[in-house]
Amino acid sequence: GRPLNMEAVPRMPMIWLDLKEAGEFPFANAVRQYILKHYGENPDNYSEELKKLEQLRQSAVNVTRDFEGCSTLRKYFGQLHYLQSRIPMGSGEEAAVPVTWTE
């Protein structure tokens, strides 16, 4: 197919929202314990993936307010959604990690 011409895409005004900030939260340990207990696999097999997810989280926490930043947030959300579909990380669930948000 032809490349998409972005000039033809109407521009919508964006609403400015202040971003919340999250402190550090060590989700990797909870994920590693869950993998060992429920999947019977060595959690060290996932060290590189967890490291990449933590790097993506750092990028999302320090996101730029532009198209690239939106792309980073969307990617991080997708990874969290996928992870949570396999590991119960929601509030009150087995692998939950408390997160503190600040305005």
ROMAR-211099 format. One record per atom (N, C-alpha, C): x, y, z; atom name; residue in one letter; residue number from 1. Coordinates in pm, whole numbers. Last residue first. Example, Ala and Ser with C-alpha at 12.3 -4.5 7.8 and 13.67 -1.06 7.14 Angstrom:
2
@x=1285, y=-225, z=708, name=N, resn=S, resi=2 $
@x=1367, y=-106, z=714, name=CA, resn=S, resi=2 $
@x=1290, y=3, z=787, name=C, resn=S, resi=2 $
@x=1319, y=-569, z=780, name=N, resn=A, resi=1 $
@x=1230, y=-450, z=780, name=CA, resn=A, resi=1 $
@x=1320, y=-330, z=780, name=C, resn=A, resi=1 $
This chain:
103
@x=32, y=1410, z=4270, name=N, resn=E, resi=103 $
@x=-15, y=1504, z=4168, name=CA, resn=E, resi=103 $
@x=98, y=1594, z=4123, name=C, resn=E, resi=103 $
@x=138, y=1073, z=4309, name=N, resn=T, resi=102 $
@x=138, y=1213, z=4354, name=CA, resn=T, resi=102 $
@x=95, y=1300, z=4238, name=C, resn=T, resi=102 $
@x=74, y=741, z=4413, name=N, resn=W, resi=101 $
@x=68, y=844, z=4309, name=CA, resn=W, resi=101 $
@x=72, y=981, z=4374, name=C, resn=W, resi=101 $
@x=215, y=435, z=4490, name=N, resn=T, resi=100 $
@x=175, y=564, z=4545, name=CA, resn=T, resi=100 $
@x=184, y=668, z=4434, name=C, resn=T, resi=100 $
@x=128, y=100, z=4480, name=N, resn=V, resi=99 $
@x=181, y=212, z=4404, name=CA, resn=V, resi=99 $
@x=126, y=340, z=4465, name=C, resn=V, resi=99 $
@x=197, y=-230, z=4590, name=N, resn=P, resi=98 $
@x=138, y=-100, z=4616, name=CA, resn=P, resi=98 $
@x=209, y=11, z=4539, name=C, resn=P, resi=98 $
@x=143, y=-502, z=4385, name=N, resn=V, resi=97 $
@x=249, y=-419, z=4441, name=CA, resn=V, resi=97 $
@x=189, y=-281, z=4466, name=C, resn=V, resi=97 $
@x=6, y=-831, z=4370, name=N, resn=A, resi=96 $
@x=-12, y=-684, z=4374, name=CA, resn=A, resi=96 $
@x=108, y=-616, z=4439, name=C, resn=A, resi=96 $
@x=-17, y=-1099, z=4333, name=N, resn=A, resi=95 $
@x=111, y=-1037, z=4295, name=CA, resn=A, resi=95 $
@x=102, y=-884, z=4295, name=C, resn=A, resi=95 $
@x=-286, y=-1151, z=4429, name=N, resn=E, resi=94 $
@x=-168, y=-1218, z=4484, name=CA, resn=E, resi=94 $
@x=-35, y=-1147, z=4453, name=C, resn=E, resi=94 $
@x=-481, y=-847, z=4476, name=N, resn=E, resi=93 $
@x=-452, y=-976, z=4415, name=CA, resn=E, resi=93 $
@x=-314, y=-1025, z=4459, name=C, resn=E, resi=93 $
@x=-518, y=-594, z=4575, name=N, resn=G, resi=92 $
@x=-573, y=-704, z=4652, name=CA, resn=G, resi=92 $
@x=-545, y=-841, z=4592, name=C, resn=G, resi=92 $
@x=-505, y=-449, z=4259, name=N, resn=S, resi=91 $
@x=-516, y=-424, z=4402, name=CA, resn=S, resi=91 $
@x=-583, y=-541, z=4472, name=C, resn=S, resi=91 $
@x=-350, y=-671, z=4018, name=N, resn=G, resi=90 $
@x=-443, y=-568, z=4061, name=CA, resn=G, resi=90 $
@x=-448, y=-556, z=4212, name=C, resn=G, resi=90 $
@x=-201, y=-876, z=3922, name=N, resn=M, resi=89 $
@x=-128, y=-767, z=3987, name=CA, resn=M, resi=89 $
@x=-220, y=-656, z=4037, name=C, resn=M, resi=89 $
@x=-183, y=-1193, z=3830, name=N, resn=P, resi=88 $
@x=-280, y=-1105, z=3897, name=CA, resn=P, resi=88 $
@x=-210, y=-997, z=3980, name=C, resn=P, resi=88 $
@x=-59, y=-1254, z=3517, name=N, resn=I, resi=87 $
@x=-17, y=-1247, z=3657, name=CA, resn=I, resi=87 $
@x=-108, y=-1148, z=3727, name=C, resn=I, resi=87 $
@x=-178, y=-1240, z=3271, name=N, resn=R, resi=86 $
@x=-115, y=-1366, z=3311, name=CA, resn=R, resi=86 $
@x=-74, y=-1371, z=3458, name=C, resn=R, resi=86 $
@x=-274, y=-991, z=3240, name=N, resn=S, resi=85 $
@x=-361, y=-1099, z=3192, name=CA, resn=S, resi=85 $
@x=-306, y=-1236, z=3232, name=C, resn=S, resi=85 $
@x=-65, y=-834, z=3320, name=N, resn=Q, resi=84 $
@x=-172, y=-855, z=3416, name=CA, resn=Q, resi=84 $
@x=-270, y=-963, z=3369, name=C, resn=Q, resi=84 $
@x=84, y=-832, z=3081, name=N, resn=L, resi=83 $
@x=138, y=-895, z=3202, name=CA, resn=L, resi=83 $
@x=27, y=-927, z=3301, name=C, resn=L, resi=83 $
@x=-91, y=-684, z=2913, name=N, resn=Y, resi=82 $
@x=-53, y=-821, z=2879, name=CA, resn=Y, resi=82 $
@x=-3, y=-896, z=3003, name=C, resn=Y, resi=82 $
@x=-93, y=-441, z=3053, name=N, resn=H, resi=81 $
@x=-219, y=-512, z=3028, name=CA, resn=H, resi=81 $
@x=-190, y=-659, z=2997, name=C, resn=H, resi=81 $
@x=177, y=-369, z=3038, name=N, resn=L, resi=80 $
@x=115, y=-395, z=3168, name=CA, resn=L, resi=80 $
@x=-14, y=-475, z=3153, name=C, resn=L, resi=80 $
@x=201, y=-337, z=2759, name=N, resn=Q, resi=79 $
@x=282, y=-438, z=2828, name=CA, resn=Q, resi=79 $
@x=223, y=-472, z=2965, name=C, resn=Q, resi=79 $
@x=20, y=-125, z=2717, name=N, resn=G, resi=78 $
@x=0, y=-254, z=2651, name=CA, resn=G, resi=78 $
@x=77, y=-365, z=2720, name=C, resn=G, resi=78 $
@x=142, y=79, z=2866, name=N, resn=F, resi=77 $
@x=9, y=31, z=2903, name=CA, resn=F, resi=77 $
@x=-17, y=-107, z=2843, name=C, resn=F, resi=77 $
@x=376, y=108, z=2713, name=N, resn=Y, resi=76 $
@x=385, y=65, z=2852, name=CA, resn=Y, resi=76 $
@x=250, y=10, z=2900, name=C, resn=Y, resi=76 $
@x=266, y=201, z=2470, name=N, resn=K, resi=75 $
@x=343, y=77, z=2473, name=CA, resn=K, resi=75 $
@x=351, y=21, z=2615, name=C, resn=K, resi=75 $
@x=149, y=440, z=2555, name=N, resn=R, resi=74 $
@x=65, y=336, z=2495, name=CA, resn=R, resi=74 $
@x=137, y=201, z=2500, name=C, resn=R, resi=74 $
@x=377, y=581, z=2638, name=N, resn=L, resi=73 $
@x=271, y=547, z=2735, name=CA, resn=L, resi=73 $
@x=182, y=435, z=2683, name=C, resn=L, resi=73 $
@x=510, y=603, z=2390, name=N, resn=T, resi=72 $
@x=573, y=534, z=2502, name=CA, resn=T, resi=72 $
@x=469, y=491, z=2604, name=C, resn=T, resi=72 $
@x=325, y=757, z=2246, name=N, resn=S, resi=71 $
@x=360, y=624, z=2198, name=CA, resn=S, resi=71 $
@x=423, y=541, z=2310, name=C, resn=S, resi=71 $
@x=336, y=992, z=2391, name=N, resn=C, resi=70 $
@x=209, y=918, z=2384, name=CA, resn=C, resi=70 $
@x=234, y=774, z=2340, name=C, resn=C, resi=70 $
@x=602, y=1063, z=2333, name=N, resn=G, resi=69 $
@x=562, y=1033, z=2470, name=CA, resn=G, resi=69 $
@x=432, y=955, z=2475, name=C, resn=G, resi=69 $
@x=580, y=1113, z=2058, name=N, resn=E, resi=68 $
@x=668, y=1004, z=2105, name=CA, resn=E, resi=68 $
@x=632, y=964, z=2248, name=C, resn=E, resi=68 $
@x=410, y=1336, z=2058, name=N, resn=F, resi=67 $
@x=367, y=1211, z=1997, name=CA, resn=F, resi=67 $
@x=449, y=1093, z=2047, name=C, resn=F, resi=67 $
@x=464, y=1476, z=2390, name=N, resn=D, resi=66 $
@x=451, y=1486, z=2246, name=CA, resn=D, resi=66 $
@x=408, y=1350, z=2192, name=C, resn=D, resi=66 $
@x=599, y=1522, z=2647, name=N, resn=R, resi=65 $
@x=459, y=1553, z=2616, name=CA, resn=R, resi=65 $
@x=444, y=1582, z=2467, name=C, resn=R, resi=65 $
@x=793, y=1244, z=2758, name=N, resn=T, resi=64 $
@x=783, y=1375, z=2695, name=CA, resn=T, resi=64 $
@x=638, y=1398, z=2655, name=C, resn=T, resi=64 $
@x=808, y=1072, z=3073, name=N, resn=V, resi=63 $
@x=762, y=1084, z=2936, name=CA, resn=V, resi=63 $
@x=763, y=1230, z=2887, name=C, resn=V, resi=63 $
@x=905, y=934, z=3296, name=N, resn=N, resi=62 $
@x=971, y=1058, z=3253, name=CA, resn=N, resi=62 $
@x=933, y=1092, z=3109, name=C, resn=N, resi=62 $
@x=751, y=707, z=3308, name=N, resn=V, resi=61 $
@x=747, y=800, z=3421, name=CA, resn=V, resi=61 $
@x=804, y=936, z=3381, name=C, resn=V, resi=61 $
@x=824, y=578, z=3074, name=N, resn=A, resi=60 $
@x=686, y=625, z=3088, name=CA, resn=A, resi=60 $
@x=674, y=727, z=3201, name=C, resn=A, resi=60 $
@x=1088, y=513, z=3129, name=N, resn=S, resi=59 $
@x=1059, y=601, z=3015, name=CA, resn=S, resi=59 $
@x=919, y=660, z=3027, name=C, resn=S, resi=59 $
@x=1044, y=337, z=3340, name=N, resn=Q, resi=58 $
@x=1120, y=460, z=3363, name=CA, resn=Q, resi=58 $
@x=1095, y=561, z=3251, name=C, resn=Q, resi=58 $
@x=910, y=136, z=3199, name=N, resn=R, resi=57 $
@x=840, y=208, z=3306, name=CA, resn=R, resi=57 $
@x=911, y=340, z=3335, name=C, resn=R, resi=57 $
@x=1116, y=48, z=3037, name=N, resn=L, resi=56 $
@x=999, y=109, z=2974, name=CA, resn=L, resi=56 $
@x=920, y=189, z=3077, name=C, resn=L, resi=56 $
@x=1278, y=-61, z=3236, name=N, resn=Q, resi=55 $
@x=1328, y=50, z=3155, name=CA, resn=Q, resi=55 $
@x=1214, y=123, z=3086, name=C, resn=Q, resi=55 $
@x=1106, y=-266, z=3320, name=N, resn=E, resi=54 $
@x=1144, y=-160, z=3415, name=CA, resn=E, resi=54 $
@x=1199, y=-39, z=3339, name=C, resn=E, resi=54 $
@x=1105, y=-420, z=3087, name=N, resn=L, resi=53 $
@x=980, y=-360, z=3134, name=CA, resn=L, resi=53 $
@x=1009, y=-248, z=3233, name=C, resn=L, resi=53 $
@x=1373, y=-499, z=3081, name=N, resn=K, resi=52 $
@x=1321, y=-414, z=2972, name=CA, resn=K, resi=52 $
@x=1190, y=-347, z=3015, name=C, resn=K, resi=52 $
@x=1374, y=-659, z=3311, name=N, resn=K, resi=51 $
@x=1462, y=-543, z=3304, name=CA, resn=K, resi=51 $
@x=1412, y=-445, z=3196, name=C, resn=K, resi=51 $
@x=1200, y=-858, z=3233, name=N, resn=L, resi=50 $
@x=1163, y=-772, z=3345, name=CA, resn=L, resi=50 $
@x=1248, y=-646, z=3348, name=C, resn=L, resi=50 $
@x=1353, y=-970, z=3027, name=N, resn=E, resi=49 $
@x=1223, y=-911, z=2997, name=CA, resn=E, resi=49 $
@x=1178, y=-817, z=3108, name=C, resn=E, resi=49 $
@x=1574, y=-1066, z=3174, name=N, resn=E, resi=48 $
@x=1594, y=-965, z=3068, name=CA, resn=E, resi=48 $
@x=1463, y=-894, z=3034, name=C, resn=E, resi=48 $
@x=1452, y=-1255, z=3348, name=N, resn=S, resi=47 $
@x=1523, y=-1138, z=3400, name=CA, resn=S, resi=47 $
@x=1538, y=-1028, z=3296, name=C, resn=S, resi=47 $
@x=1335, y=-1493, z=3295, name=N, resn=Y, resi=46 $
@x=1262, y=-1373, z=3255, name=CA, resn=Y, resi=46 $
@x=1330, y=-1244, z=3301, name=C, resn=Y, resi=46 $
@x=1482, y=-1692, z=3405, name=N, resn=N, resi=45 $
@x=1462, y=-1698, z=3261, name=CA, resn=N, resi=45 $
@x=1396, y=-1571, z=3207, name=C, resn=N, resi=45 $
@x=1455, y=-1657, z=3673, name=N, resn=D, resi=44 $
@x=1574, y=-1597, z=3611, name=CA, resn=D, resi=44 $
@x=1564, y=-1600, z=3458, name=C, resn=D, resi=44 $
@x=1240, y=-1812, z=3749, name=N, resn=P, resi=43 $
@x=1215, y=-1672, z=3716, name=CA, resn=P, resi=43 $
@x=1335, y=-1601, z=3655, name=C, resn=P, resi=43 $
@x=1185, y=-2125, z=3629, name=N, resn=N, resi=42 $
@x=1289, y=-2045, z=3691, name=CA, resn=N, resi=42 $
@x=1268, y=-1899, z=3652, name=C, resn=N, resi=42 $
@x=844, y=-2232, z=3676, name=N, resn=E, resi=41 $
@x=960, y=-2201, z=3593, name=CA, resn=E, resi=41 $
@x=1060, y=-2120, z=3673, name=C, resn=E, resi=41 $
@x=595, y=-2279, z=3782, name=N, resn=G, resi=40 $
@x=700, y=-2376, z=3806, name=CA, resn=G, resi=40 $
@x=824, y=-2354, z=3720, name=C, resn=G, resi=40 $
@x=382, y=-2112, z=3779, name=N, resn=Y, resi=39 $
@x=421, y=-2167, z=3650, name=CA, resn=Y, resi=39 $
@x=534, y=-2270, z=3664, name=C, resn=Y, resi=39 $
@x=346, y=-2044, z=4048, name=N, resn=H, resi=38 $
@x=231, y=-2087, z=3968, name=CA, resn=H, resi=38 $
@x=266, y=-2146, z=3832, name=C, resn=H, resi=38 $
@x=602, y=-1990, z=4168, name=N, resn=K, resi=37 $
@x=496, y=-2061, z=4241, name=CA, resn=K, resi=37 $
@x=390, y=-2121, z=4147, name=C, resn=K, resi=37 $
@x=752, y=-1851, z=3970, name=N, resn=L, resi=36 $
@x=803, y=-1971, z=4035, name=CA, resn=L, resi=36 $
@x=691, y=-2054, z=4096, name=C, resn=L, resi=36 $
@x=579, y=-1636, z=3911, name=N, resn=I, resi=35 $
@x=624, y=-1728, z=3805, name=CA, resn=I, resi=35 $
@x=672, y=-1860, z=3866, name=C, resn=I, resi=35 $
@x=564, y=-1510, z=4162, name=N, resn=Y, resi=34 $
@x=444, y=-1568, z=4103, name=CA, resn=Y, resi=34 $
@x=482, y=-1670, z=3995, name=C, resn=Y, resi=34 $
@x=827, y=-1418, z=4194, name=N, resn=Q, resi=33 $
@x=771, y=-1515, z=4290, name=CA, resn=Q, resi=33 $
@x=649, y=-1585, z=4232, name=C, resn=Q, resi=33 $
@x=841, y=-1237, z=3978, name=N, resn=R, resi=32 $
@x=932, y=-1352, z=3984, name=CA, resn=R, resi=32 $
@x=877, y=-1460, z=4079, name=C, resn=R, resi=32 $
@x=649, y=-1049, z=4053, name=N, resn=V, resi=31 $
@x=631, y=-1125, z=3930, name=CA, resn=V, resi=31 $
@x=717, y=-1251, z=3933, name=C, resn=V, resi=31 $
@x=766, y=-947, z=4285, name=N, resn=A, resi=30 $
@x=635, y=-1011, z=4293, name=CA, resn=A, resi=30 $
@x=609, y=-1097, z=4169, name=C, resn=A, resi=30 $
@x=1003, y=-839, z=4174, name=N, resn=N, resi=29 $
@x=1009, y=-946, z=4275, name=CA, resn=N, resi=29 $
@x=877, y=-1020, z=4286, name=C, resn=N, resi=29 $
@x=907, y=-637, z=3998, name=N, resn=A, resi=28 $
@x=980, y=-754, z=3946, name=CA, resn=A, resi=28 $
@x=984, y=-869, z=4047, name=C, resn=A, resi=28 $
@x=800, y=-416, z=4124, name=N, resn=F, resi=27 $
@x=708, y=-518, z=4075, name=CA, resn=F, resi=27 $
@x=780, y=-646, z=4034, name=C, resn=F, resi=27 $
@x=874, y=-197, z=4335, name=N, resn=P, resi=26 $
@x=949, y=-315, z=4290, name=CA, resn=P, resi=26 $
@x=858, y=-429, z=4243, name=C, resn=P, resi=26 $
@x=833, y=134, z=4260, name=N, resn=F, resi=25 $
@x=764, y=16, z=4311, name=CA, resn=F, resi=25 $
@x=827, y=-108, z=4248, name=C, resn=F, resi=25 $
@x=885, y=479, z=4318, name=N, resn=E, resi=24 $
@x=941, y=348, z=4283, name=CA, resn=E, resi=24 $
@x=851, y=238, z=4338, name=C, resn=E, resi=24 $
@x=592, y=680, z=4251, name=N, resn=G, resi=23 $
@x=722, y=653, z=4311, name=CA, resn=G, resi=23 $
@x=773, y=518, z=4264, name=C, resn=G, resi=23 $
@x=441, y=844, z=3983, name=N, resn=A, resi=22 $
@x=444, y=728, z=4070, name=CA, resn=A, resi=22 $
@x=585, y=714, z=4126, name=C, resn=A, resi=22 $
@x=251, y=1131, z=3909, name=N, resn=E, resi=21 $
@x=382, y=1068, z=3921, name=CA, resn=E, resi=21 $
@x=374, y=953, z=4019, name=C, resn=E, resi=21 $
@x=23, y=1244, z=3660, name=N, resn=K, resi=20 $
@x=52, y=1200, z=3796, name=CA, resn=K, resi=20 $
@x=189, y=1134, z=3795, name=C, resn=K, resi=20 $
@x=24, y=1530, z=3452, name=N, resn=L, resi=19 $
@x=51, y=1389, z=3471, name=CA, resn=L, resi=19 $
@x=73, y=1359, z=3618, name=C, resn=L, resi=19 $
@x=-236, y=1749, z=3366, name=N, resn=D, resi=18 $
@x=-115, y=1727, z=3444, name=CA, resn=D, resi=18 $
@x=-98, y=1577, z=3464, name=C, resn=D, resi=18 $
@x=-346, y=1785, z=3037, name=N, resn=L, resi=17 $
@x=-370, y=1727, z=3168, name=CA, resn=L, resi=17 $
@x=-236, y=1714, z=3239, name=C, resn=L, resi=17 $
@x=-487, y=1957, z=2777, name=N, resn=W, resi=16 $
@x=-368, y=1950, z=2861, name=CA, resn=W, resi=16 $
@x=-408, y=1895, z=2997, name=C, resn=W, resi=16 $
@x=-625, y=1823, z=2490, name=N, resn=I, resi=15 $
@x=-655, y=1872, z=2624, name=CA, resn=I, resi=15 $
@x=-530, y=1853, z=2709, name=C, resn=I, resi=15 $
@x=-575, y=1926, z=2156, name=N, resn=M, resi=14 $
@x=-545, y=1835, z=2266, name=CA, resn=M, resi=14 $
@x=-579, y=1902, z=2398, name=C, resn=M, resi=14 $
@x=-769, y=1947, z=1862, name=N, resn=P, resi=13 $
@x=-705, y=2015, z=1975, name=CA, resn=P, resi=13 $
@x=-686, y=1914, z=2089, name=C, resn=P, resi=13 $
@x=-675, y=1753, z=1581, name=N, resn=M, resi=12 $
@x=-771, y=1778, z=1689, name=CA, resn=M, resi=12 $
@x=-700, y=1853, z=1800, name=C, resn=M, resi=12 $
@x=-637, y=1767, z=1237, name=N, resn=R, resi=11 $
@x=-574, y=1786, z=1367, name=CA, resn=R, resi=11 $
@x=-681, y=1822, z=1470, name=C, resn=R, resi=11 $
@x=-709, y=1518, z=992, name=N, resn=P, resi=10 $
@x=-745, y=1643, z=1062, name=CA, resn=P, resi=10 $
@x=-678, y=1650, z=1199, name=C, resn=P, resi=10 $
@x=-481, y=1403, z=759, name=N, resn=V, resi=9 $
@x=-544, y=1369, z=887, name=CA, resn=V, resi=9 $
@x=-580, y=1500, z=959, name=C, resn=V, resi=9 $
@x=-335, y=1478, z=544, name=N, resn=A, resi=8 $
@x=-478, y=1463, z=524, name=CA, resn=A, resi=8 $
@x=-553, y=1433, z=653, name=C, resn=A, resi=8 $
@x=-75, y=1468, z=627, name=N, resn=E, resi=7 $
@x=-131, y=1601, z=599, name=CA, resn=E, resi=7 $
@x=-283, y=1593, z=586, name=C, resn=E, resi=7 $
@x=4, y=1208, z=638, name=N, resn=M, resi=6 $
@x=-47, y=1266, z=762, name=CA, resn=M, resi=6 $
@x=-105, y=1405, z=741, name=C, resn=M, resi=6 $
@x=-45, y=963, z=424, name=N, resn=N, resi=5 $
@x=-15, y=1105, z=419, name=CA, resn=N, resi=5 $
@x=-78, y=1170, z=542, name=C, resn=N, resi=5 $
@x=94, y=646, z=436, name=N, resn=L, resi=4 $
@x=-12, y=733, z=485, name=CA, resn=L, resi=4 $
@x=34, y=878, z=483, name=C, resn=L, resi=4 $
@x=216, y=491, z=139, name=N, resn=P, resi=3 $
@x=241, y=547, z=273, name=CA, resn=P, resi=3 $
@x=127, y=643, z=310, name=C, resn=P, resi=3 $
@x=17, y=234, z=-19, name=N, resn=R, resi=2 $
@x=84, y=365, z=-21, name=CA, resn=R, resi=2 $
@x=111, y=412, z=121, name=C, resn=R, resi=2 $
@x=81, y=-118, z=0, name=N, resn=G, resi=1 $
@x=0, y=0, z=0, name=CA, resn=G, resi=1 $
@x=86, y=126, z=0, name=C, resn=G, resi=1 $
